[in-house]
Amino acid sequence: MPPAARKARTYDPARTRAALTAQVGHVLGAARGLTEEQLAAPSGLPGWDVHALLVHVARQVEAVAWAVTAPAPAKADLDLTTWARSAACAAGPPAAGPREGAAEGGDAAGRLEEAAQGLAGVLDEAVAPERLVAVTPGAMRSTDFLVTRLVGLVVHSDDLARATGVPVPLERQAVAAVVRLLADTLAVTVPGNSVEVRVPPYAAVQCVPGPRHTRGTPPNVVETDPLTWIRLATGRTSWADALASAAVSASGERADLAPYLPLRG
């Protein structure tokens, strides 16, 4: 019997708004103190230095104002897990090639600050329950689009911290939303009930075809912490490295997620 269809998770707009605003502030706070040397350092993503990474983050924030002020589509045809599986929208490392924003000089922190101001000006409209926005792969609810911005902000906040050594706080509600979305995306991408993936305290999903457990502890269990899960799902660390460092535990003959990570469309 095929697994039952998953009910789409919903995200509280007020919490999403607060988390988005706070995480933008955390990135901006870190960006303001970076030296020219730090801005020119590799970001850890192919072809990008830290300046290019910050320009990319600013563009992701600017996208909210662009989307909300554009004509609204007639209907939504894109949900969050479909978005997360889209190669065009994934939070994973960009393809090797010219740096995004490499030709855009100037103050990356200043651009991010302007983007934050623009975001503040449209958030009332962005959290309107019935507001729809057009995005590159389709159309979605504006409140869901804000969740996609959280994904990019959390992932790139971690990128920025690792590249510069400057701490970038991760807002708890932002991390919770990103962990849940990426866990749900795994469950949709590899449907089944033979493996339980636990990311306490935020998510637990079942996935991978095979025998379904009916009571007690599942025979195949994967457990990790929120930041390791985000890094695994977006290709920042490998399954083998996470296992070797004991950042993830996996028990059971089917508890090997290497074929499914990072998440793909």
C-alpha positions in Angstrom: 0.0 0.0 0.0 1.5 3.4 -0.9 2.1 5.8 1.9 -0.7 8.2 2.7 -0.4 11.7 1.2 1.2 14.2 3.5 -0.8 17.1 4.7 1.0 20.3 3.7 2.5 22.1 6.7 1.5 25.7 7.3 3.6 28.4 8.8 2.3 31.2 11.0 2.7 34.5 9.1 3.4 36.6 12.2 6.2 34.3 13.3 7.6 34.1 9.8 7.6 37.9 9.5 9.3 38.3 12.9 11.9 35.6 12.0 12.6 37.1 8.6 13.1 40.6 10.0 15.4 39.4 12.8 17.5 37.2 10.5 18.0 40.0 8.0 19.1 42.1 10.9 21.6 39.5 12.0 23.2 39.3 8.6 23.3 43.0 8.3 25.0 43.3 11.7 27.7 40.9 10.6 28.1 42.5 7.2 28.7 46.0 8.6 31.8 45.0 10.4 33.6 43.1 7.6 36.9 44.3 6.4 37.9 44.6 2.7 40.0 41.5 3.2 37.1 39.5 4.6 34.8 40.7 1.7 37.4 39.5 -0.8 37.8 36.1 0.9 36.3 32.9 -0.6 32.7 32.3 0.6 33.0 28.6 0.4 30.6 28.5 -2.6 32.1 27.9 -6.1 33.1 31.2 -7.8 31.8 33.5 -5.1 33.7 35.7 -2.6 32.0 37.1 0.5 31.0 40.3 -1.2 29.2 38.3 -3.9 27.5 36.3 -1.2 26.2 39.4 0.5 25.0 40.8 -2.8 23.1 37.6 -3.4 21.5 37.8 0.1 20.5 41.4 -0.6 18.9 40.3 -3.9 16.9 37.6 -2.1 15.6 40.2 0.4 14.8 42.7 -2.5 12.8 40.0 -4.2 10.1 40.3 -1.6 9.4 43.9 -2.6 9.6 43.1 -6.3 7.2 40.2 -5.9 4.7 42.0 -3.7 4.5 45.1 -5.8 4.2 43.2 -9.1 0.8 42.3 -10.5 -0.7 39.3 -8.6 -1.2 36.0 -10.5 -4.7 34.6 -10.7 -4.0 31.4 -8.8 -1.2 29.6 -6.9 0.3 26.5 -8.6 3.5 26.1 -6.5 3.8 24.8 -2.9 6.8 25.0 -0.6 8.1 21.5 -1.1 7.9 21.8 -4.9 9.8 25.1 -4.6 12.4 23.5 -2.4 12.9 20.7 -5.0 13.4 23.2 -7.8 16.9 23.4 -9.0 16.3 27.1 -9.8 15.3 28.0 -6.2 17.3 25.5 -4.1 19.5 27.0 -1.3 22.4 24.8 -2.3 25.7 26.1 -3.7 25.4 27.9 -7.0 26.9 26.4 -10.1 30.5 27.3 -10.7 30.8 30.3 -12.9 30.9 34.1 -12.8 30.1 35.5 -9.4 26.6 36.9 -9.0 27.1 40.5 -8.4 30.7 40.5 -9.4 30.1 43.4 -11.7 28.2 45.3 -9.0 30.7 47.3 -7.0 29.9 49.4 -4.0 29.0 48.7 -0.4 27.4 45.3 0.0 26.3 46.0 3.5 24.7 49.3 2.3 22.8 47.4 -0.3 21.6 44.9 2.2 20.5 47.8 4.5 18.5 49.3 1.7 17.0 45.9 1.0 16.0 45.6 4.7 14.3 49.0 4.5 12.4 47.9 1.4 11.4 44.7 3.1 10.0 46.6 6.1 7.9 48.7 3.7 6.0 45.8 2.1 5.7 43.2 5.0 2.1 44.3 5.9 1.1 43.4 2.3 3.3 40.4 2.1 1.6 38.7 5.1 -1.9 39.3 3.8 -3.5 35.8 3.8 -4.9 35.9 0.3 -1.9 37.6 -1.4 -0.4 35.7 -4.3 3.0 36.4 -5.9 4.7 35.3 -9.1 8.1 33.7 -8.7 10.4 32.1 -11.3 9.0 28.5 -11.2 5.3 29.6 -10.8 3.0 31.4 -8.4 2.6 30.9 -4.7 1.1 32.4 -1.6 3.0 35.5 -0.4 3.2 34.0 3.1 4.9 30.9 1.6 7.3 33.1 -0.4 8.5 34.6 2.9 9.3 31.1 4.1 11.5 30.6 1.0 13.4 33.8 2.0 14.0 32.3 5.4 15.6 29.3 3.7 18.1 31.5 1.9 18.8 33.7 4.8 19.5 30.8 7.3 21.6 28.9 4.9 23.7 31.9 3.8 24.0 33.2 7.4 25.8 29.9 8.1 27.8 30.3 4.9 28.8 33.8 6.0 29.8 32.8 9.5 32.0 29.9 8.3 33.6 32.0 5.6 34.5 35.0 7.8 34.7 33.6 11.3 32.2 36.3 12.3 29.3 34.9 14.4 25.9 35.3 12.7 23.1 34.4 15.1 20.4 32.1 13.7 16.9 33.1 14.8 15.2 30.1 16.5 11.9 30.4 14.6 13.8 30.8 11.3 15.8 27.6 11.9 12.6 25.8 12.9 10.9 26.7 9.7 13.8 25.8 7.5 14.4 22.4 9.2 10.7 21.5 8.8 10.5 22.5 5.2 13.7 20.6 4.3 12.5 17.5 6.2 9.1 17.6 4.6 10.8 18.0 1.2 12.8 14.8 1.9 9.6 13.0 2.8 7.9 14.1 -0.4 11.0 13.3 -2.6 11.6 9.8 -1.2 8.1 8.8 0.1 7.9 5.8 2.4 7.7 4.7 6.0 10.8 2.6 6.5 13.1 5.3 7.9 12.4 7.9 10.5 14.4 11.1 10.3 14.5 13.0 13.5 15.8 16.6 13.9 14.9 17.5 17.4 13.3 19.6 18.6 11.8 20.7 15.3 10.9 17.8 13.0 10.4 14.1 12.6 9.4 12.6 9.2 9.2 9.2 7.7 10.6 8.4 4.2 12.2 5.8 2.0 10.2 2.8 0.6 10.2 -0.4 2.5 8.6 -2.2 5.5 6.5 0.1 7.7 6.9 -0.1 11.4 3.7 -0.3 13.5 4.8 0.0 17.1 7.8 0.8 19.2 11.1 2.2 17.9 11.3 2.2 14.1 13.9 -0.3 12.7 15.7 2.5 10.8 16.3 5.8 12.5 18.4 8.8 11.5 18.9 11.6 14.0 20.9 14.8 13.8 20.9 18.4 15.0 19.2 21.3 13.2 22.3 22.9 11.7 23.8 19.6 10.5 20.5 18.7 8.9 20.4 22.1 7.0 23.9 21.6 5.8 23.2 18.0 4.7 20.0 19.0 2.9 21.7 21.9 1.0 25.0 20.2 0.2 27.2 22.1 2.7 28.4 18.8 4.2 28.3 15.2 3.0 26.6 12.3 4.5 29.9 10.5 4.9 31.5 13.5 6.7 28.5 13.9 9.0 28.7 10.2 10.0 32.4 10.3 10.5 32.2 13.3 12.8 29.3 11.8 14.7 27.1 14.8 13.8 24.5 12.3 12.6 23.6 8.9 13.9 22.0 6.2 11.7 20.8 2.8 12.7 19.2 0.1 10.6 20.1 -1.3 7.2 18.0 1.3 5.3 19.2 4.3 7.3 21.5 5.5 4.6 20.4 8.9 3.2 23.5 9.4 1.0 21.6 8.7 -2.2 19.0 11.4 -1.3 21.2 14.2 0.0 21.6 17.0 -0.8 17.9 17.4 -1.8 17.3 17.4 -5.5 14.4 18.1 -7.8 
